[in-house]
Amino acid sequence: MRLKDKTAVITGAAAGIGRATAALFVREGARVIVADQNFEAAQKTCDELGQATSPFACDVSVAAQCELLMRAAEARFGRLDILINNAGFGALGNVVTTDEAVLDRILAVNVKGVFLCSKYAVPLMKKGGGGVIVNTASNTASIGLKDRAAYVASKGAVAALTRSMALDHVADNIRVNCVAPGVTMSSYFDKMLREVPDPAEFRRVLDARQPMRRTGKPEEIAYAFLYLASSESSFATGSMLTVDGGATAE
């Protein structure tokens, strides 16, 4: 019960890493606002996780919706202790082939979303005496990735923003860190597997590229979020916890 009586907001929480993190936080005693752009999926997640959760529809690129999300957390559970900025997505393409609209949307969700949710979370955390913010970066913030220019740029920005926020709010008793997952099976890869001609071969090649010869599981990444959200990491702020099966070591 490492998060007993804590209230957490998790964005992008209806699937993948976000859902696994929500499930783990509930098991550890937290009350969780399951925020996602897809309200039906958020509601389904809450139905499965129980009464300690509450769904909320939110496009994190829209300031008014982010403000309402944080107000909903306070209204529902009385306080806000933890914010997990997990909502995000990627797309194939380099700087030549990526459409400008795709670039704008990736930056709006992956970077602006972190900025806006934090903007409205920090005052509530200060009112409660402090809190924890954990952002979802990526190991690509450290090593790059071919043909993912917009995504890599966005995750590099998340890592930099994490460090800046940590210094800005350390005096407020708010710790800010980020998790940098490697290739992790999620709804993004599930969608790709449905679209490729040979899903089995795609998965084989994907696994073979990893030093551990497999991709990560959402539950494995969730434990990194738990560590950074709990008092066990009380001396950590401004840090990036990489969980990528050794990819950045190559």
C-alpha positions as CSV (number, residue, x, y, z in Angstrom):
1,M,0.0,0.0,0.0
2,R,2.7,2.4,-1.0
3,L,0.1,5.0,-2.3
4,K,-2.4,4.6,0.5
5,D,-4.9,7.5,0.5
6,K,-3.1,9.3,-2.4
7,T,-5.1,10.7,-5.3
8,A,-3.6,10.3,-8.7
9,V,-4.5,11.6,-12.2
10,I,-3.2,9.5,-15.0
11,T,-3.6,10.6,-18.6
12,G,-3.8,8.2,-21.5
13,A,-5.0,5.7,-18.8
14,A,-7.5,3.6,-20.8
15,A,-4.9,1.3,-22.4
16,G,-1.3,0.2,-22.5
17,I,1.2,1.7,-20.0
18,G,-1.4,4.1,-18.6
19,R,-3.9,1.4,-17.8
20,A,-1.3,-0.9,-16.3
21,T,-0.2,2.0,-14.1
22,A,-3.7,2.8,-13.0
23,A,-4.3,-0.8,-12.1
24,L,-1.0,-1.0,-10.1
25,F,-1.7,2.3,-8.3
26,V,-5.2,1.1,-7.2
27,R,-3.6,-2.1,-5.8
28,E,-1.2,0.1,-3.9
29,G,-4.0,2.1,-2.3
30,A,-4.4,5.1,-4.6
31,R,-7.6,6.7,-5.8
32,V,-7.2,7.3,-9.5
33,I,-8.8,9.6,-12.1
34,V,-8.6,7.6,-15.3
35,A,-8.3,10.3,-18.0
36,D,-8.4,9.5,-21.7
37,Q,-9.6,11.1,-24.9
38,N,-11.8,8.0,-25.3
39,F,-14.3,8.2,-22.5
40,E,-15.9,4.8,-23.2
41,A,-12.5,3.2,-22.9
42,A,-11.8,5.1,-19.7
43,Q,-15.2,4.0,-18.3
44,K,-14.5,0.4,-19.2
45,T,-11.2,0.6,-17.4
46,C,-12.8,2.0,-14.3
47,D,-15.5,-0.7,-14.4
48,E,-12.7,-3.2,-14.3
49,L,-10.6,-1.5,-11.6
50,G,-13.4,-0.7,-9.1
51,Q,-14.7,2.2,-7.0
52,A,-11.3,3.7,-6.3
53,T,-11.3,5.0,-9.9
54,S,-13.2,7.6,-11.8
55,P,-13.3,8.2,-15.6
56,F,-12.7,11.6,-17.3
57,A,-12.7,12.5,-20.9
58,C,-9.8,14.9,-21.7
59,D,-7.8,16.1,-24.7
60,V,-4.6,17.1,-23.0
61,S,-3.8,19.6,-25.8
62,V,-6.8,21.8,-24.7
63,A,-6.1,24.0,-21.7
64,A,-9.7,24.2,-20.6
65,Q,-10.1,20.4,-20.5
66,C,-6.8,20.0,-18.5
67,E,-8.1,22.6,-15.9
68,L,-11.4,20.8,-15.6
69,L,-9.5,17.5,-15.2
70,M,-7.6,18.7,-12.2
71,R,-10.7,20.3,-10.7
72,A,-12.5,17.0,-11.1
73,A,-9.8,15.2,-9.2
74,E,-10.1,17.6,-6.3
75,A,-13.9,17.5,-6.4
76,R,-14.1,13.7,-6.5
77,F,-11.3,12.8,-4.0
78,G,-10.6,16.1,-2.2
79,R,-7.0,16.6,-3.2
80,L,-4.3,15.9,-5.8
81,D,-1.1,14.1,-4.9
82,I,0.2,12.5,-8.1
83,L,0.1,13.4,-11.8
84,I,1.2,10.9,-14.4
85,N,1.5,12.7,-17.7
86,N,1.3,9.6,-19.9
87,A,-0.9,10.6,-22.9
88,G,1.0,10.5,-26.1
89,F,1.4,9.0,-29.5
90,G,3.8,8.7,-32.4
91,A,3.9,8.4,-36.2
92,L,6.3,7.2,-38.9
93,G,8.2,9.8,-40.9
94,N,11.4,11.9,-41.1
95,V,11.5,15.7,-41.4
96,V,10.8,15.4,-45.2
97,T,8.0,12.9,-45.1
98,T,6.1,14.0,-42.0
99,D,3.1,16.1,-42.6
100,E,3.1,19.4,-40.8
101,A,-0.3,18.7,-39.3
102,V,1.0,15.4,-37.9
103,L,4.0,17.2,-36.4
104,D,1.7,19.8,-34.8
105,R,-0.6,17.2,-33.3
106,I,2.3,15.1,-31.8
107,L,3.8,18.2,-30.2
108,A,0.4,19.3,-29.0
109,V,-0.3,16.0,-27.2
110,N,3.1,14.8,-26.2
111,V,4.6,18.2,-25.1
112,K,1.9,20.8,-24.7
113,G,-0.2,18.2,-22.9
114,V,2.5,17.7,-20.2
115,F,2.8,21.5,-19.9
116,L,-0.9,22.1,-19.6
117,C,-1.8,19.3,-17.2
118,S,1.1,20.3,-15.0
119,K,0.1,24.0,-15.1
120,Y,-3.2,23.2,-13.5
121,A,-2.0,20.4,-11.2
122,V,0.8,22.3,-9.5
123,P,-1.4,24.8,-7.6
124,L,-3.5,22.0,-6.2
125,M,-0.4,20.1,-5.1
126,K,0.9,23.2,-3.5
127,K,-2.3,23.7,-1.6
128,G,-2.0,20.1,-0.3
129,G,1.6,20.5,0.8
130,G,3.3,19.0,-2.2
131,G,3.1,16.2,-4.7
132,V,4.7,14.2,-7.5
133,I,4.6,14.6,-11.2
134,V,5.9,11.8,-13.5
135,N,6.1,12.3,-17.2
136,T,6.3,9.7,-19.9
137,A,9.4,10.3,-22.0
138,S,11.1,7.6,-24.1
139,N,14.6,6.1,-24.5
140,T,14.6,7.9,-27.8
141,A,15.2,11.1,-25.9
142,S,18.7,9.7,-25.4
143,I,19.4,7.6,-28.5
144,G,17.2,8.7,-31.3
145,L,15.3,6.5,-33.7
146,K,15.2,6.4,-37.4
147,D,12.0,7.5,-39.2
148,R,10.3,8.9,-36.1
149,A,11.5,12.5,-36.2
150,A,8.4,14.2,-34.7
151,Y,8.0,11.6,-32.0
152,V,11.7,11.7,-31.0
153,A,11.6,15.5,-30.9
154,S,8.6,15.5,-28.7
155,K,10.1,13.0,-26.2
156,G,13.4,14.9,-26.1
157,A,11.3,18.0,-25.2
158,V,9.5,16.0,-22.4
159,A,12.8,15.0,-20.9
160,A,14.1,18.7,-20.9
161,L,10.8,20.0,-19.6
162,T,11.0,17.5,-16.7
163,R,14.3,18.8,-15.6
164,S,13.2,22.4,-15.8
165,M,9.9,21.7,-13.9
166,A,11.9,19.9,-11.2
167,L,14.0,23.0,-10.5
168,D,11.0,25.3,-10.7
169,H,9.0,23.5,-8.1
170,V,11.4,21.8,-5.7
171,A,10.7,24.6,-3.2
172,D,7.0,23.7,-3.4
173,N,7.8,20.1,-2.2
174,I,6.8,18.9,-5.7
175,R,9.1,16.3,-7.3
176,V,9.1,16.0,-11.1
177,N,10.7,13.0,-12.9
178,C,10.1,11.0,-16.1
179,V,10.1,7.4,-17.2
180,A,11.8,6.5,-20.4
181,P,10.4,3.2,-21.8
182,G,11.9,1.3,-24.6
183,V,9.7,-0.6,-27.1
184,T,6.7,-1.7,-25.1
185,M,3.7,-3.6,-26.4
186,S,0.8,-1.2,-26.3
187,S,-2.3,-0.2,-28.3
188,Y,0.1,1.5,-30.8
189,F,1.8,-1.7,-31.6
190,D,-1.4,-3.7,-31.4
191,K,-2.7,-1.4,-34.2
192,M,0.5,-1.9,-36.2
193,L,0.2,-5.7,-35.9
194,R,-3.3,-5.6,-37.3
195,E,-2.2,-3.5,-40.3
196,V,1.0,-5.3,-41.4
197,P,0.8,-8.1,-43.9
198,D,2.7,-10.6,-41.7
199,P,2.1,-9.8,-37.9
200,A,4.2,-12.8,-36.8
201,E,7.2,-11.7,-38.8
202,F,6.8,-8.1,-37.7
203,R,6.8,-9.2,-34.1
204,R,9.8,-11.5,-34.6
205,V,11.8,-8.6,-36.2
206,L,10.7,-6.2,-33.5
207,D,11.8,-8.6,-30.7
208,A,15.1,-9.4,-32.4
209,R,16.1,-5.8,-32.4
210,Q,16.0,-5.6,-28.6
211,P,19.1,-6.6,-26.6
212,M,16.9,-8.8,-24.4
213,R,15.3,-10.2,-27.5
214,R,11.8,-9.2,-26.5
215,T,9.7,-6.1,-26.1
216,G,8.6,-4.6,-22.8
217,K,5.3,-5.3,-21.0
218,P,3.1,-2.4,-19.8
219,E,3.2,-3.8,-16.3
220,E,7.0,-3.6,-16.2
221,I,6.9,0.1,-17.0
222,A,4.1,0.7,-14.5
223,Y,6.5,-0.3,-11.7
224,A,8.9,2.4,-12.7
225,F,6.0,4.9,-12.3
226,L,5.1,3.5,-8.9
227,Y,8.7,3.9,-7.7
228,L,8.8,7.6,-8.8
229,A,5.4,8.3,-7.5
230,S,6.0,6.8,-4.0
231,S,8.0,8.0,-1.1
232,E,10.7,5.4,-1.9
233,S,12.1,7.8,-4.5
234,S,11.9,10.8,-2.1
235,F,15.4,12.0,-3.1
236,A,14.8,11.8,-6.8
237,T,13.7,14.9,-8.8
238,G,14.7,16.0,-12.3
239,S,15.7,12.5,-13.2
240,M,14.9,10.1,-16.1
241,L,14.4,6.4,-15.3
242,T,15.1,4.4,-18.4
243,V,13.4,1.0,-18.6
244,D,14.2,-0.3,-22.1
245,G,15.7,-3.8,-21.9
246,G,19.2,-2.4,-22.5
247,A,18.5,-0.6,-25.7
248,T,20.4,2.6,-24.7
249,A,23.4,0.5,-23.6
250,E,24.1,-0.5,-27.2
